[in-house]
Amino acid sequence: MHQPVSAASSATPAIVSDPQPIVANAPLLLTIPETTRLLSIGRTTLYKLIALRQIKLVKVAGASRVMRSSLDDYLREIAARAVAARARRGDGSIRYDRKAKAYVGRISLWVDGKRERPSVTGRTYTECRTALRKLQQSIESGDQPIRRNQECVASYLDDWLGISNFAPSTLIRYKSLSKKIASFSWFTKLNLHEITTAHMLRLYHEMAAETCSTRRKVHALLHTAFTDARHLRRIADNPCDLPKKQRPQYSRPDVRPFDEEQEAAFLKAIKGDKHEALYLLALDSGARQGELWALEWQDVDLEASVIRIRGTLKDGNDGIEVGPTKGKSERSMTVSRTTLTALRSLRRASHAAQLVFPNSEGGYMRRQNFNRRDWLSILEKAKLSGMGFTFHDLRHSCATMLLRNGESIPSVSKRLGHSKVSTTLDNYAHALPRDDARSADAFERRLAQYSARDNAIEKPASE
């Protein structure tokens, strides 16, 4: 009896370690059953191999026979493939990243006694394999992709903030957060390549005294910084890639709009004020403070009662600049007659000005100056000082008022310039009318209709 040879149950051959596993006394011509027993495969798989011309079939006296030499060639071929497959092991791995919509290739190497896994990406499998082979060649030539220097976290963050192209307001916020991180000297003194997820969890734990918002912003800063370090091949992996539940949790701040009495007091206080049109437009349009200060008269159509929001003023310690709106949400909106009257009066008083709401010198207003000189005084006049209201709360008051008056969420979201309707719903769900009682009444009416219909059917039957 011949010894069976292990083979795959599909057209793709399995890895066979012995290049000549067929015994010497096997017949030169084998029948189909003998071949399937010899290879331990089924007839379907054998016929697939024959169709692919990996095994040759001959006709002898009208009967189909398989040549032993053909089997020897086939088994030598798959043995060679096995050798090639073993040679490729350790050359890296490639997988498809659904989130990035790209192929990611990684290779393992040891640097300074530590295991590193640098990666490459490609839009196709072939492109990723080519990039991975180039990476392997650079490793073999001694040009290792991971730079092992003694750069500490503090030094890297300083360099990173100095060369990154951030918006002025973002740079100011990041520098402020980096000062908070610097207070944890044990963390900033660590070498960049030594940072692990355990260090990140310890840092967030020791920052428990900070607000949830601050911890989230620190996490966002470090994640961005370490992502850039990974792209620069200074680290192998991003230590901030934590499971969702282990990241600093975000607590959405409470929205504080005016109630009816507070809004009435505020409207009474702003009558005759030099910024009356600004306050009315903020309550009417829900525009952000920076969007209103960047508004120009060319964006105001007094005849059609329409304003167009095209940019926003970014005010930082290093200066001011006008840039795109948040989420690049340029939009137009119609304003009320009262707001339009105030804008017309303002236009007549400053007909030569380019900005709708300039400072005393015709330039852009500064946030700190406005808050100190104008906003706090108007709150005090309305007897609302000490309650923590900010100019941004006029935007909240606008959205809340519109929703309580029955405006749809999509229309309010468009007016506010939100990129997603879900943002409006998350922020202002409290302002939606409570319809629980009406829902219960609707169900009660349906029950009454069913009961009346059943009674109408039963009454003729009893008669």
C-alpha positions as CSV (number, residue, x, y, z in Angstrom):
1,M,0.0,0.0,0.0
2,H,1.2,3.4,-0.8
3,Q,1.7,6.0,1.9
4,P,-0.7,8.9,1.6
5,V,0.6,12.4,1.0
6,S,-1.1,15.3,2.8
7,A,-2.5,17.8,0.3
8,A,-5.0,20.6,0.4
9,S,-8.7,20.0,-0.3
10,S,-8.7,22.9,-2.8
11,A,-7.0,23.9,-6.0
12,T,-4.3,25.7,-4.0
13,P,-1.7,23.1,-3.0
14,A,-0.7,22.7,0.6
15,I,2.8,23.0,1.8
16,V,4.7,19.7,1.5
17,S,8.0,19.4,3.2
18,D,9.3,16.3,1.3
19,P,10.1,17.1,-2.3
20,Q,9.8,13.3,-3.3
21,P,7.2,11.7,-1.1
22,I,6.0,9.1,-3.6
23,V,7.4,5.6,-2.9
24,A,9.6,4.1,-5.6
25,N,7.2,1.1,-6.3
26,A,4.3,3.3,-7.2
27,P,3.0,2.4,-10.7
28,L,3.9,4.6,-13.6
29,L,0.3,5.2,-14.5
30,L,-2.3,5.7,-11.7
31,T,-6.0,5.5,-11.8
32,I,-8.2,8.4,-10.5
33,P,-9.0,6.5,-7.2
34,E,-5.4,5.6,-6.7
35,T,-4.3,9.2,-7.2
36,T,-6.9,10.6,-4.8
37,R,-5.8,8.0,-2.1
38,L,-2.2,8.8,-2.7
39,L,-2.6,12.6,-2.3
40,S,-5.4,12.3,0.3
41,I,-7.7,14.6,-1.7
42,G,-11.1,14.3,-3.2
43,R,-12.0,13.8,-6.9
44,T,-13.2,17.4,-7.2
45,T,-9.9,18.8,-6.1
46,L,-8.0,16.4,-8.4
47,Y,-10.1,17.5,-11.4
48,K,-9.4,21.2,-10.5
49,L,-5.6,20.4,-10.5
50,I,-6.0,18.7,-13.8
51,A,-8.0,21.6,-15.3
52,L,-5.2,24.0,-14.1
53,R,-2.7,21.7,-15.8
54,Q,-0.8,21.2,-12.6
55,I,-1.3,17.4,-13.0
56,K,-1.3,15.7,-16.4
57,L,-4.0,13.2,-17.4
58,V,-3.4,10.7,-20.3
59,K,-5.7,8.3,-22.1
60,V,-4.6,4.6,-22.2
61,A,-7.0,2.2,-24.0
62,G,-9.8,4.7,-23.5
63,A,-9.3,5.0,-19.8
64,S,-8.0,8.1,-17.9
65,R,-4.7,7.6,-16.1
66,V,-2.4,10.0,-14.2
67,M,1.3,9.8,-14.9
68,R,3.6,9.3,-11.8
69,S,6.1,11.7,-13.3
70,S,3.4,14.4,-13.4
71,L,2.8,13.9,-9.7
72,D,6.5,14.1,-8.9
73,D,6.7,17.4,-10.8
74,Y,3.7,18.7,-9.0
75,L,4.9,17.8,-5.5
76,R,8.4,19.3,-6.2
77,E,6.7,22.5,-7.3
78,I,4.7,22.9,-4.1
79,A,7.7,21.9,-2.0
80,A,9.6,24.8,-3.7
81,R,6.7,27.1,-2.9
82,A,6.9,26.0,0.7
83,V,10.6,26.9,0.8
84,A,9.9,30.3,-0.7
85,A,7.1,30.8,1.8
86,R,9.4,30.0,4.7
87,A,12.0,32.4,3.3
88,R,9.4,35.2,3.3
89,R,8.5,34.8,6.9
90,G,9.9,37.6,9.0
91,D,9.8,40.0,6.0
92,G,6.8,41.8,7.5
93,S,3.1,41.6,7.4
94,I,0.4,43.6,5.4
95,R,-3.1,44.1,6.4
96,Y,-6.0,46.4,5.2
97,D,-6.9,49.2,7.5
98,R,-10.7,49.9,6.9
99,K,-10.6,53.2,8.8
100,A,-7.7,54.6,6.8
101,K,-8.8,52.8,3.6
102,A,-5.3,51.8,2.9
103,Y,-2.9,48.8,3.2
104,V,-0.6,48.9,6.2
105,G,2.7,47.0,6.2
106,R,4.8,46.4,9.3
107,I,8.1,44.8,10.0
108,S,9.7,43.8,13.3
109,L,13.2,44.8,14.3
110,W,15.3,45.2,17.4
111,V,16.9,48.5,18.2
112,D,18.9,49.1,21.3
113,G,17.5,45.9,22.8
114,K,13.9,46.9,22.2
115,R,11.4,45.5,19.6
116,E,10.2,48.1,17.1
117,R,7.5,47.8,14.4
118,P,7.9,50.6,11.9
119,S,5.1,50.7,9.3
120,V,4.4,51.9,5.8
121,T,1.1,52.5,3.9
122,G,-0.1,52.1,0.4
123,R,-3.4,52.5,-1.5
124,T,-2.9,49.1,-3.1
125,Y,-1.4,45.8,-1.9
126,T,1.4,46.0,-4.5
127,E,2.2,49.6,-3.5
128,C,2.4,48.7,0.2
129,R,4.5,45.6,-0.6
130,T,6.9,47.7,-2.6
131,A,7.2,50.3,0.2
132,L,7.8,47.5,2.7
133,R,10.6,46.0,0.6
134,K,12.3,49.4,0.4
135,L,12.0,49.7,4.2
136,Q,13.6,46.2,4.5
137,Q,16.4,47.3,2.2
138,S,17.0,50.4,4.3
139,I,17.3,48.3,7.4
140,E,19.7,45.8,5.8
141,S,21.8,48.7,4.6
142,G,22.0,50.1,8.2
143,D,19.8,53.0,7.6
144,Q,17.3,52.2,10.3
145,P,14.0,54.0,10.2
146,I,13.7,54.5,14.0
147,R,16.1,57.2,15.2
148,R,17.3,56.3,18.7
149,N,18.4,59.6,20.2
150,Q,18.2,60.9,23.7
151,E,15.5,63.5,22.9
152,C,13.2,64.0,25.8
153,V,9.5,64.7,25.7
154,A,9.9,68.4,26.7
155,S,12.5,69.0,24.0
156,Y,10.4,67.4,21.3
157,L,7.2,69.3,22.3
158,D,9.1,72.6,22.2
159,D,10.5,71.8,18.7
160,W,7.2,70.5,17.5
161,L,5.3,73.6,18.6
162,G,8.0,75.8,17.0
163,I,7.8,74.2,13.5
164,S,4.1,73.2,13.2
165,N,1.8,75.3,11.1
166,F,-1.0,75.9,13.6
167,A,-3.6,78.7,13.7
168,P,-2.7,81.4,16.2
169,S,-5.5,80.5,18.5
170,T,-4.6,76.8,18.4
171,L,-0.9,77.6,19.0
172,I,-1.8,79.7,22.0
173,R,-3.9,76.9,23.5
174,Y,-1.2,74.3,22.8
175,K,1.5,76.4,24.5
176,S,-0.8,76.8,27.5
177,L,-1.4,73.1,27.7
178,S,2.3,72.3,27.3
179,K,3.0,74.4,30.4
180,K,0.6,72.2,32.4
181,I,2.3,69.1,31.0
182,A,5.7,70.5,32.0
183,S,4.6,70.5,35.7
184,F,4.9,66.7,35.6
185,S,8.6,66.6,35.3
186,W,8.9,62.8,35.5
187,F,6.9,62.7,32.2
188,T,8.7,65.4,30.3
189,K,12.1,64.0,31.2
190,L,11.4,60.7,29.7
191,N,13.1,59.9,26.4
192,L,10.7,60.1,23.5
193,H,11.1,56.4,22.5
194,E,10.5,55.3,26.1
195,I,6.9,56.5,26.4
196,T,4.4,53.8,26.8
197,T,0.6,53.6,27.3
198,A,1.3,53.0,31.0
199,H,3.0,56.4,31.2
200,M,0.0,58.0,29.5
201,L,-2.4,56.4,31.9
202,R,-0.3,57.6,34.9
203,L,-0.2,61.1,33.5
204,Y,-4.0,61.3,33.1
205,H,-4.5,59.8,36.6
206,E,-2.2,62.4,38.2
207,M,-4.1,65.2,36.3
208,A,-7.4,64.2,38.1
209,A,-7.5,67.7,39.7
210,E,-7.8,69.3,36.3
211,T,-11.2,69.6,34.5
212,C,-12.4,67.0,32.1
213,S,-12.0,69.5,29.3
214,T,-8.4,70.2,30.1
215,R,-7.5,66.5,30.3
216,R,-9.2,65.9,26.9
217,K,-7.3,68.8,25.4
218,V,-4.0,67.5,26.8
219,H,-4.7,64.0,25.3
220,A,-5.6,65.6,21.9
221,L,-2.3,67.6,22.0
222,L,-0.1,64.6,22.9
223,H,-1.9,62.4,20.4
224,T,-1.3,64.8,17.6
225,A,2.4,65.4,18.6
226,F,3.1,61.7,18.9
227,T,1.4,60.9,15.6
228,D,3.8,63.4,13.9
229,A,6.7,61.8,15.7
230,R,5.6,58.4,14.4
231,H,5.4,59.8,10.8
232,L,8.9,61.2,11.3
233,R,10.1,57.7,12.4
234,R,11.1,58.9,15.8
235,I,8.9,56.4,17.6
236,A,7.4,53.1,16.4
237,D,3.9,53.5,17.8
238,N,1.7,56.2,19.3
239,P,1.4,55.7,23.1
240,C,-1.8,57.7,23.0
241,D,-3.7,55.1,21.0
242,L,-5.6,54.0,24.1
243,P,-8.9,52.1,24.2
244,K,-11.8,54.5,24.2
245,K,-12.7,53.9,27.9
246,Q,-9.2,54.6,29.0
247,R,-9.0,58.0,27.4
248,P,-9.9,61.1,29.3
249,Q,-13.6,61.3,29.1
250,Y,-15.3,64.4,27.7
251,S,-17.9,66.2,29.7
252,R,-20.0,68.5,27.6
253,P,-20.3,71.9,29.3
254,D,-23.8,73.0,30.3
255,V,-25.5,75.4,27.9
256,R,-26.7,78.5,29.7
257,P,-29.2,80.6,27.7
258,F,-31.2,83.5,29.0
259,D,-34.6,82.7,30.3
260,E,-37.5,84.9,29.3
261,E,-37.1,87.3,32.2
262,Q,-33.3,87.6,31.7
263,E,-33.7,88.1,27.9
264,A,-36.3,90.8,28.5
265,A,-34.0,92.6,31.0
266,F,-31.1,92.3,28.5
267,L,-33.1,93.8,25.6
268,K,-34.3,96.6,27.8
269,A,-30.7,97.4,28.9
270,I,-29.2,97.5,25.4
271,K,-31.7,100.1,24.0
272,G,-29.7,103.2,23.0
273,D,-26.4,101.4,23.6
274,K,-23.6,102.0,21.0
275,H,-23.5,98.2,20.5
276,E,-27.3,97.7,20.3
277,A,-27.1,96.5,16.7
278,L,-24.4,94.0,17.7
279,Y,-26.4,92.5,20.5
280,L,-29.6,92.3,18.5
281,L,-27.8,90.6,15.6
282,A,-26.2,88.2,17.9
283,L,-29.5,87.2,19.5
284,D,-31.3,87.2,16.1
285,S,-28.7,85.3,14.0
286,G,-26.9,83.1,16.6
287,A,-23.6,84.0,14.9
288,R,-20.4,83.6,16.8
289,Q,-18.6,86.6,18.3
290,G,-15.7,86.3,15.8
291,E,-18.1,86.0,12.9
292,L,-19.8,89.2,13.8
293,W,-16.6,91.2,14.3
294,A,-15.4,90.0,10.9
295,L,-18.7,91.0,9.2
296,E,-18.3,93.7,6.5
297,W,-21.0,95.9,5.0
298,Q,-20.6,94.2,1.6
299,D,-22.0,91.1,3.3
300,V,-25.1,92.9,4.5
301,D,-28.1,93.3,2.1
302,L,-30.3,95.9,3.8
303,E,-32.9,95.7,1.0
304,A,-33.3,91.9,1.2
305,S,-32.8,91.7,5.0
306,V,-30.1,89.2,4.5
307,I,-26.5,88.9,6.0
308,R,-23.8,86.6,4.8
309,I,-21.3,85.0,7.2
310,R,-18.0,84.4,5.3
311,G,-15.3,84.5,7.9
312,T,-14.4,84.8,11.5
313,L,-11.9,86.9,13.5
314,K,-9.3,84.9,15.4
315,D,-8.0,86.9,18.3
316,G,-4.9,85.7,20.1
317,N,-2.0,87.1,22.1
318,D,0.1,87.2,19.0
319,G,-2.4,89.3,17.1
320,I,-5.6,89.0,15.1
321,E,-6.4,87.5,11.8
322,V,-9.5,86.8,9.7
323,G,-9.9,83.2,8.6
324,P,-12.6,80.8,7.5
325,T,-15.5,80.1,9.8
326,K,-15.5,77.1,12.1
327,G,-16.1,74.1,10.0
328,K,-15.9,76.4,6.9
329,S,-19.6,77.0,7.2
330,E,-20.3,80.0,5.1
331,R,-24.0,80.8,5.3
332,S,-26.7,83.4,4.6
333,M,-29.6,84.2,6.9
334,T,-32.6,86.6,7.0
335,V,-32.8,88.9,10.0
336,S,-35.8,90.5,11.8
337,R,-37.2,93.9,11.1
338,T,-36.0,95.2,14.5
339,T,-32.4,94.1,13.8
340,L,-32.6,95.5,10.3
341,T,-33.7,98.9,11.6
342,A,-30.7,98.9,14.0
343,L,-28.3,98.0,11.2
344,R,-29.7,100.8,9.0
345,S,-29.2,103.3,11.8
346,L,-25.6,102.0,12.3
347,R,-25.0,102.2,8.6
348,R,-26.0,105.9,8.4
349,A,-23.8,106.7,11.3
350,S,-20.7,105.0,9.8
351,H,-21.3,105.1,6.1
352,A,-17.6,105.2,5.2
353,A,-16.6,102.2,7.4
354,Q,-15.8,98.8,5.9
355,L,-16.5,96.7,9.0
356,V,-20.0,96.6,10.5
357,F,-18.8,96.5,14.1
358,P,-15.3,98.2,14.2
359,N,-13.6,99.6,17.2
360,S,-13.2,103.3,17.9
361,E,-10.3,103.5,15.3
362,G,-12.1,101.6,12.6
363,G,-10.2,98.4,13.1
364,Y,-11.1,95.0,14.4
365,M,-12.4,94.8,18.0
366,R,-10.4,92.9,20.5
367,R,-12.1,90.3,22.7
368,Q,-10.5,91.3,26.0
369,N,-11.1,95.0,25.5
370,F,-14.7,94.4,24.6
371,N,-15.4,92.2,27.5
372,R,-13.8,94.6,30.0
373,R,-15.2,97.8,28.7
374,D,-18.6,96.9,27.2
375,W,-19.9,93.4,28.0
376,L,-19.5,93.5,31.8
377,S,-21.1,97.0,32.0
378,I,-24.1,95.9,29.9
379,L,-24.6,92.9,32.1
380,E,-24.5,95.1,35.2
381,K,-27.0,97.5,33.7
382,A,-29.3,94.5,33.0
383,K,-28.7,93.2,36.6
384,L,-27.2,90.0,35.2
385,S,-23.7,90.5,36.4
386,G,-22.1,87.7,38.6
387,M,-24.2,85.0,36.8
388,G,-21.3,83.9,34.5
389,F,-23.0,84.9,31.3
390,T,-20.6,85.4,28.3
391,F,-21.2,86.8,24.8
392,H,-21.4,83.3,23.5
393,D,-24.5,82.7,25.6
394,L,-26.4,85.0,23.2
395,R,-25.8,82.3,20.6
396,H,-27.2,79.7,23.0
397,S,-30.2,82.0,23.7
398,C,-30.9,82.3,20.0
399,A,-30.9,78.5,19.4
400,T,-33.0,77.8,22.5
401,M,-35.6,80.5,21.6
402,L,-35.9,79.2,18.0
403,L,-36.4,75.5,19.1
404,R,-38.9,76.4,21.8
405,N,-40.9,78.4,19.2
406,G,-41.2,75.3,17.0
407,E,-38.4,75.8,14.5
408,S,-37.0,72.5,13.0
409,I,-33.7,71.2,14.1
410,P,-32.2,71.3,10.6
411,S,-33.1,74.9,10.0
412,V,-31.7,76.0,13.4
413,S,-28.5,73.9,12.7
414,K,-28.1,75.7,9.3
415,R,-28.6,79.1,11.0
416,L,-26.0,78.4,13.6
417,G,-23.5,77.1,11.1
418,H,-23.2,73.6,12.6
419,S,-21.6,71.1,10.2
420,K,-23.8,68.3,11.6
421,V,-27.4,68.4,12.8
422,S,-26.4,66.0,15.6
423,T,-24.3,68.8,17.1
424,T,-27.3,71.0,17.4
425,L,-29.4,68.2,18.9
426,D,-26.6,67.3,21.4
427,N,-26.3,71.0,22.6
428,Y,-29.9,72.0,22.6
429,A,-32.0,68.9,23.2
430,H,-33.2,70.5,26.4
431,A,-34.9,73.2,24.5
432,L,-37.2,70.9,22.5
433,P,-40.8,70.9,23.7
434,R,-41.8,68.2,26.0
435,D,-44.4,66.1,24.1
436,D,-44.8,63.2,26.6
437,A,-48.3,64.2,27.6
438,R,-49.4,64.7,24.0
439,S,-47.9,61.3,23.1
440,A,-49.9,59.6,25.9
441,D,-53.1,61.4,24.8
442,A,-52.5,60.2,21.2
443,F,-52.3,56.6,22.4
444,E,-55.4,57.0,24.5
445,R,-57.3,58.3,21.4
446,R,-56.1,55.2,19.4
447,L,-57.5,52.9,22.1
448,A,-60.8,54.7,22.0
449,Q,-61.0,54.3,18.3
450,Y,-60.3,50.6,18.5
451,S,-62.9,50.2,21.2
452,A,-65.5,52.2,19.3
453,R,-64.9,50.0,16.2
454,D,-65.2,46.8,18.1
455,N,-68.5,48.0,19.7
456,A,-69.9,48.9,16.2
457,I,-69.1,45.3,15.0
458,E,-70.6,43.6,18.0
459,K,-73.9,45.6,18.0
460,P,-75.3,44.4,14.7
461,A,-74.4,40.8,15.6
462,S,-76.5,41.0,18.8
463,E,-79.5,42.4,17.0
